[in-house]
Amino acid sequence: GAVVSQHPSWVICKSGTSVKIECRSLDFQATTMFWYRQFPKQSLMLMATSNEGSKATYEQGVEKDKFLINHASLTLSTLTVTSAHPEDSSFYICSARDQKGTGIGNTIYFGEGSWLTVV
Amino acid sequence: LAKTTQPISMDSYEGQEVNITCSHNNIATNDYITWYQQFPSQGPRFIIQGYKTKVTNEVASLFIPADRKSSTLSLPRVSLSDTAVYYCLVVPSDSWGKLQFGAGTQVVVTP
Protein backbone atom coordinates (compact mmCIF):
# COMPACT_ATOMS: atom_id res chain seq x y z
CA GLY A 1 0.00 0.00 0.00
CA ALA A 2 0.89 3.65 -0.15
CA VAL A 3 3.53 4.80 2.28
CA VAL A 4 4.71 8.13 3.58
CA SER A 5 8.25 8.18 4.88
CA GLN A 6 10.03 10.70 7.07
CA HIS A 7 13.69 11.31 7.59
CA PRO A 8 15.38 11.52 9.98
CA SER A 9 13.54 9.52 12.61
CA TRP A 10 15.26 11.49 15.30
CA VAL A 11 17.66 14.38 15.40
CA ILE A 12 19.48 16.30 18.06
CA CYS A 13 20.64 19.81 17.30
CA LYS A 14 22.19 22.67 19.19
CA SER A 15 20.15 25.68 20.12
CA GLY A 16 20.31 28.32 17.42
CA THR A 17 20.94 25.96 14.54
CA SER A 18 18.50 24.84 11.86
CA VAL A 19 17.33 21.34 11.13
CA LYS A 20 15.52 19.90 8.15
CA ILE A 21 12.98 17.08 8.17
CA GLU A 22 11.94 15.37 4.97
CA CYS A 23 8.59 13.82 4.13
CA ARG A 24 8.23 11.63 1.07
CA SER A 25 5.29 9.91 -0.50
CA LEU A 26 6.85 6.71 -1.77
CA ASP A 27 4.39 5.38 -4.30
CA PHE A 28 1.92 8.13 -4.97
CA GLN A 29 2.03 11.79 -5.81
CA ALA A 30 0.83 14.36 -3.35
CA THR A 31 0.17 17.94 -4.35
CA THR A 32 -0.65 18.63 -0.74
CA MET A 33 1.03 17.41 2.40
CA PHE A 34 0.50 18.32 6.02
CA TRP A 35 2.80 18.89 8.95
CA TYR A 36 1.85 18.26 12.57
CA ARG A 37 3.70 18.54 15.82
CA GLN A 38 2.99 16.53 18.88
CA PHE A 39 4.27 17.14 22.38
CA PRO A 40 4.50 14.21 24.80
CA LYS A 41 1.12 13.05 26.07
CA GLN A 42 -0.65 15.49 23.79
CA SER A 43 -2.57 15.24 20.57
CA LEU A 44 -1.37 16.12 17.10
CA MET A 45 -1.52 19.79 16.27
CA LEU A 46 -1.74 20.80 12.64
CA MET A 47 1.02 23.24 11.82
CA ALA A 48 0.73 23.86 8.11
CA THR A 49 -0.39 22.70 4.72
CA SER A 50 2.40 22.16 2.26
CA ASN A 51 1.43 22.94 -1.34
CA GLU A 52 3.48 21.70 -4.26
CA GLY A 53 4.85 24.61 -6.23
CA SER A 54 3.41 27.30 -4.02
CA LYS A 55 3.65 28.73 -0.55
CA ALA A 56 2.63 26.76 2.46
CA THR A 57 -0.44 27.70 4.44
CA TYR A 58 0.20 28.02 8.15
CA GLU A 59 -2.24 27.52 10.98
CA GLN A 60 -2.89 30.37 13.34
CA GLY A 61 -0.09 30.82 15.83
CA VAL A 62 2.54 28.96 13.81
CA GLU A 63 5.50 31.14 12.84
CA LYS A 64 6.07 30.78 9.12
CA ASP A 65 9.58 32.24 9.34
CA LYS A 66 10.56 29.73 11.94
CA PHE A 67 9.05 26.66 10.34
CA LEU A 68 10.00 26.84 6.69
CA ILE A 69 8.15 24.46 4.42
CA ASN A 70 9.18 23.61 0.91
CA HIS A 71 7.23 21.32 -1.39
CA ALA A 72 9.48 21.22 -4.42
CA SER A 73 8.15 18.05 -6.00
CA LEU A 74 5.03 15.93 -5.98
CA THR A 75 6.65 13.44 -3.63
CA LEU A 76 8.71 15.55 -1.26
CA SER A 77 7.98 18.17 1.35
CA THR A 78 10.54 19.47 3.79
CA LEU A 79 10.13 21.20 7.12
CA THR A 80 13.05 23.30 8.32
CA VAL A 81 13.05 24.45 11.90
CA THR A 82 15.19 27.57 11.89
CA SER A 83 17.08 28.92 14.87
CA ALA A 84 15.83 26.03 16.92
CA HIS A 85 15.32 26.41 20.65
CA PRO A 86 14.63 23.83 23.33
CA GLU A 87 10.92 24.64 23.25
CA ASP A 88 10.86 23.43 19.62
CA SER A 89 11.72 19.95 20.81
CA SER A 90 8.81 17.81 19.75
CA PHE A 91 7.60 14.96 17.57
CA TYR A 92 6.95 16.15 14.03
CA ILE A 93 4.66 14.15 11.77
CA CYS A 94 3.73 14.61 8.15
CA SER A 95 0.83 13.21 6.19
CA ALA A 96 -0.46 13.08 2.66
CA ARG A 97 -3.56 11.83 0.93
CA ASP A 98 -3.44 9.54 -2.05
CA GLN A 99 -6.01 11.34 -4.17
CA LYS A 100 -6.24 8.38 -6.55
CA GLY A 101 -7.15 6.01 -3.77
CA THR A 102 -10.66 4.89 -2.96
CA GLY A 103 -12.08 6.19 0.27
CA ILE A 104 -11.18 9.08 2.50
CA GLY A 105 -9.62 8.32 5.85
CA ASN A 106 -8.01 5.17 4.53
CA THR A 107 -6.21 7.17 1.84
CA ILE A 108 -4.57 9.56 4.29
CA TYR A 109 -1.15 8.28 5.24
CA PHE A 110 1.12 9.44 8.00
CA GLY A 111 4.86 9.34 8.20
CA GLU A 112 6.65 7.56 11.00
CA GLY A 113 7.37 10.85 12.72
CA SER A 114 10.59 12.65 13.55
CA TRP A 115 11.77 13.38 17.05
CA LEU A 116 13.56 16.68 17.37
CA THR A 117 15.55 17.44 20.47
CA VAL A 118 17.16 20.84 20.78
CA VAL A 119 19.93 21.11 23.37
CA LEU B 1 -14.11 20.83 10.64
CA ALA B 2 -16.50 19.29 13.11
CA LYS B 3 -15.25 18.99 16.66
CA THR B 4 -15.25 15.63 18.38
CA THR B 5 -15.39 14.65 22.04
CA GLN B 6 -14.27 11.30 23.41
CA PRO B 7 -13.20 9.94 26.79
CA ILE B 8 -9.65 10.73 27.81
CA SER B 9 -8.81 7.19 28.84
CA MET B 10 -10.15 3.67 29.13
CA ASP B 11 -8.70 0.63 30.83
CA SER B 12 -9.40 -2.95 29.85
CA TYR B 13 -8.19 -6.47 30.37
CA GLU B 14 -6.99 -8.76 27.67
CA GLY B 15 -9.78 -10.56 25.86
CA GLN B 16 -12.44 -8.00 26.66
CA GLU B 17 -14.32 -5.84 24.22
CA VAL B 18 -13.54 -2.13 24.31
CA ASN B 19 -16.10 0.39 23.16
CA ILE B 20 -15.13 4.03 22.69
CA THR B 21 -17.91 6.51 22.06
CA CYS B 22 -17.27 9.76 20.26
CA SER B 23 -19.58 12.75 20.04
CA HIS B 24 -19.68 14.90 16.94
CA ASN B 25 -22.82 16.98 17.24
CA ASN B 26 -21.93 19.34 14.41
CA ILE B 27 -21.18 16.72 11.81
CA ALA B 28 -21.94 17.84 8.27
CA THR B 29 -23.75 15.93 5.58
CA ASN B 30 -20.58 15.20 3.64
CA ASP B 31 -18.49 14.20 6.66
CA TYR B 32 -17.24 10.70 7.23
CA ILE B 33 -16.42 9.39 10.68
CA THR B 34 -12.88 8.12 10.79
CA TRP B 35 -10.84 6.49 13.52
CA TYR B 36 -7.08 6.36 13.79
CA GLN B 37 -4.78 4.50 16.14
CA GLN B 38 -1.47 5.84 17.35
CA PHE B 39 1.29 4.01 19.16
CA PRO B 40 3.99 5.96 21.01
CA SER B 41 6.53 7.59 18.72
CA GLN B 42 4.66 6.58 15.57
CA GLY B 43 2.37 8.35 13.17
CA PRO B 44 -1.35 7.61 13.36
CA ARG B 45 -2.71 4.65 11.45
CA PHE B 46 -6.16 4.34 9.90
CA ILE B 47 -8.47 1.85 11.61
CA ILE B 48 -11.97 2.25 10.24
CA GLN B 49 -14.33 4.69 8.62
CA GLY B 50 -18.06 4.95 8.19
CA TYR B 51 -20.89 7.21 7.16
CA LYS B 52 -23.91 5.57 8.78
CA THR B 53 -25.13 2.34 10.39
CA LYS B 54 -22.44 -0.24 10.98
CA VAL B 55 -19.09 -0.93 9.44
CA THR B 56 -16.88 -3.87 10.28
CA ASN B 57 -13.40 -4.82 9.19
CA GLU B 58 -10.77 -7.24 10.42
CA VAL B 59 -9.72 -4.89 13.19
CA ALA B 60 -12.82 -3.18 14.55
CA SER B 61 -16.47 -2.31 14.18
CA LEU B 62 -17.96 1.14 13.96
CA PHE B 63 -21.52 1.84 15.00
CA ILE B 64 -23.19 5.03 13.86
CA PRO B 65 -26.75 5.93 14.86
CA ALA B 66 -29.19 7.45 12.42
CA ASP B 67 -28.60 11.03 13.57
CA ARG B 68 -24.82 10.57 13.14
CA LYS B 69 -24.12 12.81 16.12
CA SER B 70 -22.08 10.12 17.77
CA SER B 71 -20.26 6.94 16.91
CA THR B 72 -18.83 3.99 18.79
CA LEU B 73 -15.63 2.21 17.94
CA SER B 74 -15.67 -1.38 19.11
CA LEU B 75 -12.45 -3.34 19.53
CA PRO B 76 -13.26 -7.03 20.04
CA ARG B 77 -11.15 -9.16 22.35
CA VAL B 78 -8.34 -6.69 22.89
CA SER B 79 -4.76 -7.75 23.45
CA LEU B 80 -1.82 -5.96 25.04
CA SER B 81 -0.79 -4.71 21.61
CA ASP B 82 -4.02 -2.72 21.35
CA THR B 83 -2.71 -0.33 23.99
CA ALA B 84 -2.64 2.94 22.09
CA VAL B 85 -4.34 6.28 21.64
CA TYR B 86 -7.47 6.20 19.50
CA TYR B 87 -8.62 9.30 17.69
CA CYS B 88 -12.08 9.96 16.34
CA LEU B 89 -12.27 12.47 13.51
CA VAL B 90 -14.87 13.66 11.06
CA VAL B 91 -13.45 14.09 7.60
CA PRO B 92 -15.21 15.77 4.68
CA SER B 93 -15.60 13.63 1.60
CA ASP B 94 -13.79 16.26 -0.43
CA SER B 95 -10.91 16.55 2.01
CA TRP B 96 -7.39 16.92 0.71
CA GLY B 97 -6.23 15.25 3.88
CA LYS B 98 -6.26 18.13 6.35
CA LEU B 99 -7.19 16.76 9.75
CA GLN B 100 -7.90 18.33 13.11
CA PHE B 101 -7.22 15.94 15.94
CA GLY B 102 -8.98 16.02 19.26
CA ALA B 103 -7.50 14.74 22.48
CA GLY B 104 -8.02 11.08 21.68
CA THR B 105 -8.65 8.19 24.04
CA GLN B 106 -5.77 6.41 25.70
CA VAL B 107 -6.66 2.73 25.89
CA VAL B 108 -4.57 0.66 28.24
CA VAL B 109 -4.89 -3.10 28.09
CA THR B 110 -3.51 -5.12 30.97
CA PRO B 111 -3.10 -8.87 31.43
Interface residues (C-beta under 8 A of the other chain):
Chain A: V4 Q6 T32 M33 F34 Y36 S43 L44 M45 L46 T49 F91 I93 C94 S95 A96 R97 Q99 G103 I104 G105 N106 T107 I108 F110 G111 E112 G113 W115
Chain B: Y32 T34 W35 Y36 S41 Q42 G43 P44 R45 F46 Q49 Y87 L89 V91 P92 S93 S95 W96 G97 K98 L99 Q100 F101 G102 A103 G104
